[in-house]
Amino acid sequence: MNRPLQTCAAMALCLLISPAAALAQSGDPKAYPTQTAYPKEDKAGVARHLSAARDIAGDDLAADMRWRCLISPLDRQYVAGVQHDGIVPAGKIYDNLSSIGQNAVSAYALETSDGIILIDALNTPEEARDIIVPNLKALGLDPARIKYVIVTHGHGDHYGGAKYLQDTYGAKVMASAADWEMMRKPAPNSPFAKLVPPRQDLVVKDGDTLTLGTTSVKLYVTPGHTPGTLSLIFRVSDKVVRLMAGLMGGTGGGQTPETIRQQINSLQRWRGLADAANVKVLITNHPAHMSATEKQALLRYAMPGDANPFTTGKARYQRYMQIMEECSRVQLARMGEASD
């Protein structure tokens, strides 16, 4: 009579099989999610560009290649599981740059002698109030010193908290003209349709420079992910070492053949801009796009002399962007479109 219970205890199955796992085991496979299908796929084109991406990635960037070329376009449930809303510890990435966002989407504080520049503002006013502001305070930064909020692009997960920061602290909000229009007039079926955008303070033009105190941020319009995605180059300091950081604001890629081609053109141009500026630090506006949450954990537990994992060096930064380009070409081939 007691044999099943004794067997369970002996094999530790009672501890190893969670209720959720047991439910999954008894589920109907017909109801399981499937990978995204591409009925017009050019298999030879996918193979060619995927092979090129693998060669560029090598071992050190293989995870980034898999995320952009394979996981993100094929398995939305996997993406949702990794890129979920979640609280992560705020932390300094460099002496003047701190991560103050959440697991699903990034927000950064760039400290200057005359105040703070925020890069993106999370999903909602509540996230600005309950994540960004406490994170700033936890790092000894005064939210009242926020002078500017740079919105990298017009998706609500990047501008959702901007109006709160504008109303509460008088921060000036910056975006490109195209993405200001996108924020004001989201598509009716957009998940951001009911989100109140910030008031239009400053319109960024390609090549503009934002200067606050002794800190300058160079801004470029790099369409593809959205019509007016902004990408940024700015200086960070790591003790006595000064480095140039580059945030390509649209590593999420395009969604249609037209926007994917725009993305490829922007990535090619961005590589040239980053090369000329000697960019050696990789920053993205979603942690999952570069394992940033894990890298922040490495920084929290770093031993003296450990390298900063956000410092890629110039060559590796360039290779990362080349991978983004090849993965865009892979996606075009999946759609049955030529990229060359």
C-alpha positions in Angstrom: 0.0 0.0 0.0 2.8 2.4 0.9 5.1 1.5 -2.0 4.4 4.5 -4.3 5.1 6.9 -1.5 8.3 5.1 -0.5 9.4 5.1 -4.1 8.7 8.8 -4.4 10.7 9.5 -1.2 13.6 7.2 -2.3 13.9 8.9 -5.7 13.3 12.5 -4.3 10.6 12.9 -7.0 8.2 14.6 -4.6 10.8 17.4 -4.2 12.0 17.6 -7.8 8.6 17.7 -9.6 6.9 21.0 -9.0 3.1 21.4 -9.5 3.8 23.5 -12.6 6.1 20.9 -14.0 3.6 18.1 -13.2 0.9 20.1 -15.0 3.1 20.6 -18.0 3.8 16.9 -18.2 0.1 16.1 -18.2 -0.8 18.8 -20.7 -2.0 18.5 -24.3 0.9 18.9 -26.8 -1.5 20.2 -29.3 -1.8 23.3 -27.1 1.9 23.9 -26.7 3.3 27.1 -28.3 5.1 26.6 -31.6 8.1 28.5 -33.1 7.3 31.2 -35.5 6.8 29.8 -39.0 8.1 31.5 -42.2 6.4 29.8 -45.1 8.3 31.9 -47.7 11.7 31.2 -46.2 14.7 31.2 -48.5 16.5 28.4 -46.7 19.8 28.9 -48.6 19.8 32.6 -47.8 19.1 31.8 -44.1 21.9 29.3 -44.1 24.4 31.7 -45.8 23.8 34.6 -43.4 23.5 32.5 -40.3 26.8 30.9 -41.2 28.4 34.3 -41.6 26.9 35.4 -38.2 28.4 32.3 -36.5 31.8 33.0 -38.0 31.8 36.6 -36.8 30.5 35.6 -33.3 33.1 33.0 -32.6 32.8 31.7 -29.0 32.8 35.0 -27.1 29.7 36.5 -28.9 27.9 33.2 -29.6 25.1 33.9 -27.0 24.4 37.3 -28.6 24.2 35.7 -32.1 21.8 33.0 -30.9 19.6 35.6 -29.2 19.3 37.9 -32.2 19.4 35.4 -35.0 17.5 32.4 -33.5 15.7 33.0 -30.2 14.2 36.4 -30.7 12.6 35.8 -34.1 11.6 32.2 -33.6 10.5 31.7 -30.0 8.5 34.5 -28.5 7.6 32.5 -25.4 11.3 32.0 -24.6 11.8 35.8 -25.1 8.9 36.5 -22.8 10.4 34.2 -20.1 13.8 35.8 -20.2 12.7 39.4 -20.9 10.1 39.5 -18.1 9.2 42.5 -15.9 11.2 42.1 -12.8 13.1 44.0 -10.1 16.9 43.8 -10.3 19.4 45.7 -8.1 20.5 49.1 -9.3 24.2 49.5 -9.8 27.1 51.5 -11.1 28.3 50.2 -14.4 31.0 52.9 -14.6 31.9 55.8 -12.3 29.4 58.1 -14.1 26.9 55.6 -15.5 24.4 53.6 -13.5 21.8 51.0 -14.4 18.4 52.0 -12.8 16.0 50.0 -14.9 14.3 46.6 -14.5 14.9 43.1 -16.0 12.7 43.7 -19.1 14.0 47.1 -20.2 16.9 49.3 -19.3 17.1 52.8 -18.0 20.5 54.5 -17.3 21.6 57.5 -15.3 24.5 59.5 -16.7 26.0 61.7 -14.0 27.4 65.1 -15.0 28.8 68.1 -13.0 25.5 69.9 -13.6 22.9 67.2 -13.2 21.7 63.8 -14.4 20.9 62.7 -18.0 18.5 59.7 -18.0 18.5 57.4 -21.0 15.0 56.0 -21.3 12.2 55.9 -18.7 10.7 52.4 -18.5 7.1 51.4 -19.1 4.8 53.5 -17.0 4.6 56.4 -14.6 4.4 53.9 -11.8 7.7 52.3 -12.9 9.3 55.7 -12.9 8.0 56.4 -9.4 8.6 53.0 -7.9 11.7 51.8 -9.8 13.7 54.7 -11.3 13.4 57.1 -8.4 14.2 54.5 -5.6 17.1 53.2 -7.6 18.6 56.7 -8.0 18.2 57.2 -4.3 19.8 53.8 -3.5 22.8 54.9 -5.4 23.0 58.2 -3.6 21.7 60.2 -6.6 19.1 62.9 -6.2 16.2 62.6 -8.6 15.7 66.4 -8.4 19.0 66.7 -10.4 17.5 65.0 -13.5 17.8 67.6 -16.2 17.1 65.6 -19.4 15.5 62.3 -20.4 16.6 60.9 -23.7 14.0 58.6 -25.2 15.8 56.3 -27.5 12.7 55.4 -29.5 8.9 55.7 -29.5 7.9 52.4 -27.9 6.1 52.8 -24.6 8.5 50.7 -22.7 11.1 53.4 -23.2 9.0 56.6 -22.7 6.3 55.4 -20.4 7.7 57.0 -17.3 9.0 60.2 -19.0 5.9 62.3 -18.3 6.1 61.5 -14.6 9.8 62.6 -14.5 8.8 65.7 -16.5 6.0 66.6 -14.2 7.7 65.8 -10.9 11.2 67.0 -11.5 11.0 69.4 -14.5 13.1 67.1 -16.7 13.3 68.0 -20.3 12.4 65.1 -22.6 14.2 64.6 -25.9 13.3 62.4 -28.9 13.6 62.5 -32.7 10.8 64.2 -34.7 9.6 60.9 -36.2 9.3 59.2 -32.8 7.6 62.2 -31.2 5.0 61.7 -33.9 4.9 58.0 -33.1 4.4 58.7 -29.4 1.6 61.2 -30.1 -0.2 58.9 -32.6 0.3 55.2 -31.7 -1.4 52.6 -33.9 -4.9 51.8 -32.5 -3.9 48.2 -31.8 -0.6 49.3 -30.1 -0.1 48.1 -26.5 0.9 51.7 -25.9 -2.3 53.3 -27.3 -3.6 54.3 -23.8 -0.2 55.6 -22.5 0.0 59.3 -22.1 3.2 60.6 -23.8 5.4 63.3 -22.3 5.1 66.9 -23.6 7.4 67.6 -26.5 10.3 69.5 -25.1 13.2 69.0 -27.5 13.4 67.5 -30.9 16.7 65.8 -31.7 18.2 66.0 -35.2 20.8 63.7 -36.6 24.2 64.6 -35.3 23.0 66.8 -32.4 25.1 67.1 -29.2 23.6 67.4 -25.8 26.0 69.0 -23.3 25.4 69.2 -19.6 28.3 70.4 -17.5 31.5 68.8 -18.8 29.6 65.8 -20.3 28.5 65.6 -24.0 26.3 63.0 -25.6 26.4 62.7 -29.4 23.0 61.7 -30.9 22.3 60.1 -34.2 19.0 59.1 -35.9 19.2 55.5 -36.9 15.9 54.3 -38.3 14.9 50.6 -38.5 13.5 49.6 -35.2 11.3 52.7 -35.3 11.3 55.6 -37.8 13.4 57.8 -35.6 15.4 55.6 -33.3 18.2 57.5 -31.5 21.7 56.1 -31.0 24.1 57.6 -28.5 27.9 58.0 -28.0 29.2 59.3 -24.8 32.2 59.1 -22.5 32.3 56.9 -19.3 35.0 56.7 -16.7 36.4 53.6 -15.0 38.6 55.0 -12.3 41.4 56.7 -14.2 40.4 55.2 -17.5 38.1 57.1 -19.9 36.3 55.2 -22.5 33.7 55.9 -25.2 30.4 54.1 -24.9 27.9 53.4 -27.7 24.2 52.7 -27.3 22.6 51.6 -30.6 19.0 52.4 -29.8 17.4 49.8 -32.0 19.1 46.5 -31.4 15.5 45.0 -31.4 15.7 45.2 -35.2 13.0 45.9 -37.8 9.7 44.1 -38.3 9.0 44.4 -42.0 11.2 44.0 -45.1 11.4 47.8 -45.5 12.3 48.5 -41.8 14.8 45.6 -41.7 16.6 47.1 -44.7 16.6 50.5 -42.9 18.1 48.7 -39.9 20.8 47.2 -42.0 21.7 50.6 -43.4 21.7 52.1 -39.9 23.9 49.4 -38.5 26.4 49.9 -41.3 26.5 53.6 -40.7 26.6 53.1 -36.9 29.6 50.9 -37.2 31.4 53.7 -39.0 30.4 56.2 -36.4 31.4 54.0 -33.5 34.7 53.2 -35.2 35.5 56.9 -35.7 34.6 57.6 -32.0 36.8 54.7 -30.7 33.8 53.1 -29.0 34.8 50.3 -26.7 31.8 50.0 -24.3 28.7 48.1 -25.3 25.4 49.4 -23.9 21.9 48.3 -25.0 18.4 49.4 -24.0 17.2 45.9 -23.2 19.3 43.8 -20.8 18.5 40.6 -22.7 20.2 42.0 -25.8 23.6 41.7 -24.2 23.1 39.7 -20.9 23.4 43.0 -19.0 21.6 41.7 -15.9 24.2 39.0 -15.6 27.0 41.4 -16.2 25.7 43.7 -13.5 25.8 40.7 -11.1 29.4 40.1 -12.1 30.2 43.7 -11.2 28.5 43.5 -7.8 30.7 40.6 -6.9 33.9 41.6 -8.8 37.3 41.0 -7.2 40.0 43.6 -7.5 41.4 43.5 -11.0 38.4 41.8 -12.6 37.6 43.3 -16.0 34.4 45.3 -16.5 32.2 43.0 -18.6 30.6 46.0 -20.4 34.0 47.0 -21.8 34.2 45.0 -25.0 37.1 46.7 -26.7 36.8 48.3 -30.2 37.0 45.1 -32.3 34.5 43.2 -30.3 32.1 46.1 -30.3 32.3 46.2 -34.1 31.8 42.4 -34.3 28.6 42.7 -32.2 27.2 45.2 -34.6 28.2 43.0 -37.6 26.2 40.2 -36.0 23.2 42.4 -35.6 23.5 43.2 -39.4 23.8 39.5 -40.4 20.9 38.5 -38.2 18.8 41.2 -40.0 19.8 39.6 -43.3 18.8 36.2 -41.8 15.4 37.6 -41.0 14.9 39.0 -44.5 15.8 35.5 -45.9 13.2 34.0 -43.6 10.7 36.3 -45.2 11.8 35.2 -48.7 13.4 38.6 -49.3 16.8 39.3 -50.7 19.2 41.5 -48.7 22.0 42.0 -51.1 
